[in-house]
Amino acid sequence: MTFESHCINCSLTIKDALIALNNLRNATLTLFVLNDNAQIIGTLTDGDIRRALVNGYGLDCTLDKVMHRDYKFICQKEFTVANLRSFRDRRIMFIPILDGENHVVDVVNLQKFKSKLPIDAVLMAGGKGERLRPLTEKTPKPLLEVGGKCIIDHNVDRLISYGVEHVNVTVNYLGEQIEEHFDTPRDGVQVRTFREPKFLGTIGSIKFVDIFYNDTILVMNSDLFTNIDYEDFFLHFQIHDAEMSVAAVPYNISIELGILDLDGHNIKGLIEKPKYNYYANAGIYLIKKRALAEIPEDTFFHATHLVEKLIAQGKKVIRYPLNGTWIDIGTYQEYERAKELVKHLK
């Protein structure tokens, strides 16, 4: 976000600050008070001004006399998502990020964004969606609507809401429609699209993304409908220092029969109506950027192939339990289920 409009010099007056706050319109009504070296020395809100006026300060009073000096901030070199979460837990929602000389270099607005995740995202949107024909004969599946909004936009907007600034989409089938769809930035983020020349599996097309800005890459299918907590997913990945994390959804099987426990022809016992609990691959992954080197160029390659390859190399691959909403929109039944579910979600 641009934060210059939130900055004001300490030599200006309360009247100047009121004009600056009024110009912010729907933005957070907080100003960062700077000295002549553009270093932050305090903050000012409409509440601070109201209290100053009640205490007898006039409109011509300079801001250095009424600003809040005990302000909270995060050092740029010490920025972590866990640190940011602690600010949110303390209900500190508008946080300046400072360099080593107390210059404001960024601002995190937790009223608008849930977090600020240092990840690049890649959404795979090249599939034909054959099980949803004839809906997908002229429209790529990611552009089908759920609740008046394209499936892929639910995912892109959710990523942006977690402060993800670098979003990429790989396309193939009817790819020109998706490319045109993302011509316009979404909430200030330019979604970049990359065309795969042939179908390369669920992760092979990532090799066409020309640059990554962060050391952690999120890869996901674009046709999922989910409310996964991306911040929690990222922190779990960091805490376990894994090479790759696979989001997984609970999958339960109940057998309404008595099952024989066998040893060859011999019956060792009976298991009445057993229930088995598993985790299934949700098609959402966090991967260290260096691991992408294991994906071959111009080769059909699934994300599960990368999982198996990393495990064979002795690398740490973990499971993240996704306990929220998750629908893989691959059939008419799942598509209708997503359209019904979205009516009940915020």
Phi, psi and omega per residue, in radians:
M1 nan 2.686 3.031
T2 -1.457 2.367 -3.071
F3 -2.099 -0.004 -3.090
E4 -1.035 -0.594 -3.118
S5 -1.202 -0.237 3.108
H6 -1.628 0.010 -3.090
C7 -1.787 2.473 -3.121
I8 -2.600 2.526 -3.119
N9 -1.359 2.526 -3.060
C10 -1.180 -0.321 -3.118
S11 -1.438 -0.166 3.115
L12 -1.356 3.027 -2.975
T13 -1.844 2.984 3.074
I14 -1.008 -0.677 3.117
K15 -1.074 -0.750 3.105
D16 -1.061 -0.694 -3.135
A17 -1.162 -0.673 3.108
L18 -1.107 -0.693 3.103
I19 -1.127 -0.746 3.135
A20 -1.109 -0.738 3.117
L21 -1.136 -0.686 3.131
N22 -1.129 -0.593 -3.140
N23 -1.282 -0.298 3.111
L24 -1.246 -0.364 3.102
R25 0.953 -1.917 -3.043
N26 -1.539 0.050 3.135
A27 -1.353 2.980 3.093
T28 -1.114 2.277 -3.032
L29 -1.488 1.206 3.097
T30 -2.371 2.360 3.074
L31 -2.000 2.523 3.026
F32 -1.757 2.096 -3.085
V33 -1.558 2.161 -3.062
L34 -1.995 2.635 3.001
N35 -1.512 -3.023 -3.071
D36 -1.209 -0.226 3.082
N37 -1.690 0.247 3.140
A38 1.085 0.474 3.070
Q39 -1.706 2.432 -3.141
I40 -1.276 2.333 3.111
I41 -2.211 -0.054 3.119
G42 3.115 3.055 3.073
T43 -2.222 2.845 -3.098
L44 -2.579 2.275 3.068
T45 -2.094 2.983 3.075
D46 -1.076 -0.545 3.090
G47 -1.159 -0.696 3.093
D48 -1.070 -0.719 3.141
I49 -1.173 -0.721 3.136
R50 -1.056 -0.764 3.133
R51 -1.160 -0.622 3.124
A52 -1.137 -0.747 3.130
L53 -1.143 -0.707 3.096
V54 -1.077 -0.591 -3.117
N55 -1.492 0.131 2.984
G56 1.754 0.008 3.083
Y57 -1.305 2.450 -3.121
G58 -1.596 2.987 -3.128
L59 -1.130 -0.364 -3.138
D60 -1.589 0.091 3.113
C61 -1.220 2.387 -3.134
T62 -1.343 2.695 -2.973
L63 -1.238 -0.425 3.134
D64 -1.115 -0.294 -3.136
K65 -1.553 -0.334 -3.026
V66 -2.167 -0.069 -3.088
M67 -1.226 2.815 3.103
H68 -1.579 1.982 -3.020
R69 -1.518 -0.408 -3.103
D70 -1.609 1.116 -3.070
Y71 -1.553 2.764 3.141
K72 -1.794 2.534 -3.111
F73 -2.721 2.991 3.048
I74 -2.193 2.287 3.056
C75 -1.245 2.380 -3.101
Q76 -0.967 -0.738 -3.097
K77 -1.258 -0.335 -3.091
E78 -1.859 0.176 -3.084
F79 -1.185 2.225 3.003
T80 -2.436 2.743 3.092
V81 -1.157 -0.627 3.107
A82 -1.103 -0.703 3.098
N83 -1.099 -0.733 3.130
L84 -1.103 -0.699 3.120
R85 -1.079 -0.642 3.136
S86 -1.139 -0.593 3.070
F87 -1.141 -0.763 3.138
R88 -1.104 -0.682 3.115
D89 -1.082 -0.498 3.108
R90 -1.617 0.158 3.114
R91 1.066 0.556 2.992
I92 -1.701 1.891 -2.860
M93 -1.923 -0.188 -3.113
F94 -2.250 1.805 -2.863
I95 -2.137 2.096 3.055
P96 -1.349 2.477 3.025
I97 -1.815 2.161 -3.017
L98 -1.973 2.551 3.003
D99 -1.445 -3.037 -3.064
G100 -1.182 -0.211 -3.135
E101 -1.974 0.378 3.074
N102 1.140 0.494 2.982
H103 -1.576 2.445 3.082
V104 -1.311 2.087 3.137
V105 -1.913 -0.267 3.116
D106 -2.913 2.891 3.095
V107 -2.401 2.377 3.044
V108 -1.877 2.140 -3.136
N109 -1.870 1.703 -3.099
L110 -1.400 -0.025 2.975
Q111 -1.396 -0.501 -3.131
K112 -1.734 -0.654 -3.105
F113 -2.047 2.568 -3.133
K114 -1.308 -0.472 -3.081
S115 -2.886 -2.944 3.028
K116 -2.489 1.507 -3.002
L117 -1.505 2.251 3.121
P118 -1.454 1.160 -3.124
I119 -2.363 2.740 2.925
D120 -1.820 2.465 3.141
A121 -1.982 2.456 3.051
V122 -2.241 2.104 3.103
L123 -1.837 2.232 -3.141
M124 -1.526 2.040 -3.045
A125 -2.305 0.639 -3.047
G126 -1.769 -0.118 -3.041
G127 -1.212 2.807 -3.101
K128 -1.515 -0.315 -3.124
G129 1.041 0.750 -3.020
E130 -1.098 -0.530 -3.113
R131 -1.291 -0.175 3.123
L132 -1.841 0.214 3.078
R133 -1.195 2.514 0.242
P134 -1.554 0.055 -3.122
L135 -1.015 -0.561 -3.049
T136 -1.758 0.227 3.122
E137 -1.202 -0.631 -3.130
K138 -2.108 -0.063 -3.139
T139 -2.274 2.222 3.082
P140 -1.153 2.517 -3.050
K141 -0.917 -0.712 -3.132
P142 -1.045 -0.347 -3.126
L143 -1.687 0.019 2.983
L144 -1.152 2.598 -3.023
E145 -1.683 2.485 2.978
V146 -2.235 1.994 -3.114
G147 1.123 0.652 3.101
G148 1.325 0.270 -3.090
K149 -2.491 2.414 -3.124
C150 -1.046 2.536 3.138
I151 -0.934 -0.828 -3.074
I152 -1.148 -0.534 3.141
D153 -1.206 -0.568 3.038
H154 -0.992 -0.744 -3.102
N155 -1.295 -0.771 3.140
V156 -1.106 -0.804 -3.114
D157 -1.130 -0.615 3.114
R158 -1.186 -0.699 3.071
L159 -1.074 -0.785 3.124
I160 -1.082 -0.631 3.140
S161 -1.127 -0.332 3.058
Y162 -1.684 0.284 3.058
G163 1.371 0.300 3.102
V164 -1.356 2.121 -3.031
E165 -1.787 -0.212 -3.090
H166 -2.148 1.764 -3.085
V167 -2.079 2.225 -3.128
N168 -2.148 2.589 3.112
V169 -2.300 2.246 3.045
T170 -1.751 2.366 -3.004
V171 -2.252 2.807 3.067
N172 -2.626 -1.483 -3.098
Y173 -1.054 2.138 -3.100
L174 0.889 0.622 -3.028
G175 -1.093 -0.477 -3.117
E176 -1.099 -0.499 3.108
Q177 -1.196 -0.690 3.128
I178 -1.253 -0.666 3.091
E179 -1.053 -0.781 3.120
E180 -1.166 -0.631 -3.136
H181 -1.031 -0.610 -3.079
F182 -1.782 0.346 3.047
D183 -1.045 -0.640 -3.100
T184 -1.685 2.328 3.104
P185 -1.021 2.642 3.076
R186 -1.908 1.981 3.120
D187 0.915 0.728 3.083
G188 1.501 -0.051 -3.136
V189 -1.861 2.164 3.079
Q190 -1.508 1.933 3.101
V191 -1.366 2.153 -3.113
R192 -1.680 2.446 3.138
T193 -2.027 2.575 -3.127
F194 -2.367 2.295 -3.090
R195 -1.624 2.214 2.998
E196 -1.577 2.371 -3.055
P197 -1.289 -0.326 3.096
K198 -2.689 2.917 -3.096
F199 -1.243 2.152 -3.006
L200 -2.104 0.420 3.085
G201 1.460 -2.931 -3.018
T202 -1.496 -0.027 3.078
I203 -2.589 -0.184 -3.081
G204 -1.021 -0.563 -3.093
S205 -1.264 -0.157 3.135
I206 -1.098 -0.367 -3.132
K207 -1.182 -0.237 3.123
F208 -1.536 -0.191 3.059
V209 -1.246 2.094 -2.922
D210 -1.403 -0.352 -3.122
I211 -2.687 2.480 3.001
F212 -2.119 2.399 -3.045
Y213 -1.704 -0.284 -3.092
N214 -2.170 2.891 -3.111
D215 -1.527 -0.082 3.099
T216 -2.103 2.268 -3.103
I217 -2.044 2.262 3.030
L218 -1.744 2.205 3.102
V219 -2.093 2.346 3.136
M220 -2.658 2.710 2.989
N221 -1.221 2.438 -3.052
S222 -1.405 -0.197 -3.048
D223 -1.776 0.377 3.082
L224 -1.535 2.650 3.011
F225 -2.130 1.890 -2.990
T226 -2.618 2.671 3.018
N227 -2.003 0.585 3.128
I228 -0.899 2.456 3.079
D229 -1.477 1.733 -3.061
Y230 -1.154 -0.553 3.112
E231 -1.147 -0.805 3.128
D232 -1.121 -0.694 3.087
F233 -1.016 -0.812 -3.124
F234 -1.149 -0.790 -3.122
L235 -1.123 -0.681 3.079
H236 -1.058 -0.728 3.100
F237 -1.087 -0.777 -3.134
Q238 -1.156 -0.817 -3.079
I239 -1.022 -0.684 -3.083
H240 -1.564 -0.041 3.082
D241 0.805 0.922 -3.083
A242 -1.620 2.779 3.042
E243 -1.413 -0.533 -3.134
M244 -2.707 2.478 3.084
S245 -2.177 2.365 -3.123
V246 -1.944 2.034 3.037
A247 -1.178 2.365 -3.045
A248 -2.358 2.458 -3.138
V249 -1.889 2.513 3.110
P250 -1.067 2.423 3.117
Y251 -2.363 1.974 -3.013
N252 -1.959 2.395 3.118
I253 -2.150 2.202 3.069
S254 -2.004 2.273 3.124
I255 -1.926 2.052 -3.052
E256 -1.523 0.627 3.116
L257 -2.394 2.857 3.015
G258 -1.437 2.206 -3.066
I259 -1.786 2.328 3.122
L260 -1.408 2.288 3.017
D261 -1.630 1.865 -2.951
L262 -1.890 2.613 2.921
D263 -2.252 1.575 -2.999
G264 1.202 -2.180 3.095
H265 -1.508 -0.226 -3.045
N266 -1.497 2.377 3.066
I267 -1.582 2.067 3.121
K268 -1.514 -0.416 -3.118
G269 3.047 -3.089 3.131
L270 -2.181 2.448 3.059
I271 -2.041 1.925 -3.074
E272 -1.442 2.118 3.035
K273 0.789 1.067 -3.077
P274 -1.253 2.729 3.053
K275 -2.148 2.299 -3.118
Y276 -2.062 2.334 -3.114
N277 -1.987 2.210 -3.131
Y278 -2.295 3.002 2.952
Y279 -2.077 2.327 -3.126
A280 -1.901 2.590 3.134
N281 -1.101 2.185 -3.091
A282 -1.616 -0.079 3.133
G283 1.330 0.443 3.089
I284 -2.287 2.234 -3.022
Y285 -2.363 2.560 2.892
L286 -1.965 2.309 -3.021
I287 -2.400 2.380 2.996
K288 -1.193 2.415 -3.033
K289 -0.973 -0.630 -3.101
R290 -1.104 -0.453 -3.118
A291 -1.246 -0.308 3.131
L292 -1.147 -0.324 3.094
A293 -1.125 -0.325 -3.138
E294 -1.405 -0.128 3.118
I295 -1.537 2.138 -3.093
P296 -1.244 2.670 3.109
E297 -1.300 2.452 2.972
D298 0.867 0.749 -3.080
T299 -2.359 2.418 3.055
F300 -1.082 2.122 -2.995
F301 -2.677 2.156 3.124
H302 -1.609 2.765 3.035
A303 -1.053 -0.588 3.108
T304 -1.168 -0.505 3.039
H305 -1.122 -0.679 3.112
L306 -1.170 -0.704 3.079
V307 -0.978 -0.876 -3.107
E308 -1.123 -0.658 -3.121
K309 -1.173 -0.751 -3.138
L310 -1.174 -0.703 3.107
I311 -1.090 -0.736 3.134
A312 -1.093 -0.482 3.120
Q313 -1.497 0.000 -3.126
G314 1.412 0.241 3.120
K315 -1.375 2.751 -3.073
K316 -1.497 1.998 3.079
V317 -2.086 2.192 -3.016
I318 -2.111 2.938 3.100
R319 -1.943 2.317 3.038
Y320 -1.907 2.086 -3.100
P321 -1.301 2.046 3.104
L322 -1.689 1.889 -3.035
N323 -1.832 0.087 -3.127
G324 -1.676 -2.589 3.136
T325 -1.333 2.370 3.057
W326 -2.739 2.130 3.072
I327 -2.356 2.227 3.015
D328 -1.595 1.843 -3.028
I329 -1.413 1.457 -3.114
G330 -2.039 -0.294 -3.112
T331 -2.275 2.900 3.072
Y332 -1.014 -0.689 -3.110
Q333 -1.085 -0.801 -3.130
E334 -1.227 -0.602 3.102
Y335 -1.110 -0.783 3.109
E336 -1.159 -0.638 3.104
R337 -1.101 -0.729 3.126
A338 -1.138 -0.715 3.139
K339 -1.139 -0.561 3.098
E340 -1.331 -0.713 -3.096
L341 -1.137 -0.658 -3.073
V342 -1.099 -0.401 3.110
K343 -1.136 -0.413 -3.045
H344 -1.866 0.052 3.141
L345 -1.854 2.580 3.065
K346 -1.346 nan nan
